[in-house]
């Protein structure tokens, strides 16, 4: 919510009108990140251009794995994906942080997140969350 007020207005007791910015369509921010990614930018470049955290952009992009608009292989190798999925099924109580601690520094949060998103698109398989 944006408010257009000068200090003199607020001090004089004048009514202050809030000016609401129109809400972007749901998923629009994710779609912008997807378009930039498909245009050849990497996560760091997109984050810098959009002034968002890399983790936010990673979340945007990994959400398109389940829709098939981005291949899981863009973020994680098959071997690493299988390790993440295996560990997450063995320990369904594990959070991403627990998985990262167990898997070690050879795995990034992006690889873990992409692997977990991938489980959501497998028919007949309960997704790991």
Steps between C-alpha positions, in 0.01 A plus 500: 500500500646835399413813691550845351544732798713800577615573853291819505185303406554251780572774754198711404260213567382474138352167398754281330388291206673168438575430138499127424715366222318248283597145594696307241335188367575196717816331376606799290829542686585133451416528132735798460781296656419209267509724193838642602636150567378375163660809348839378617548666838613300803353526850756753620445727199123482539522576872723800435279637222179452698652608832387176665684236703653208310295265717181675385596458135594136565154447650337663201689284253477166681122541516499455121655152526164350591331672204768371264599850391851448640683167503624391842838435335548874466570507875612155615660189353306176498746339744465781754123513451472130581710547815281786620179308429629183665603684816175695514297178473710329765455803728165661412528718810808676359473862399712644219748611765521145640551362150775755432678413826479127425609534137779746566663779305495309171126578481346845468160605626406553135581136419299383801205723419498394133511133599209539740296687238572218256331250736178700466470416130545124522161329454398268780782616726427694816700824481771569752446832678 
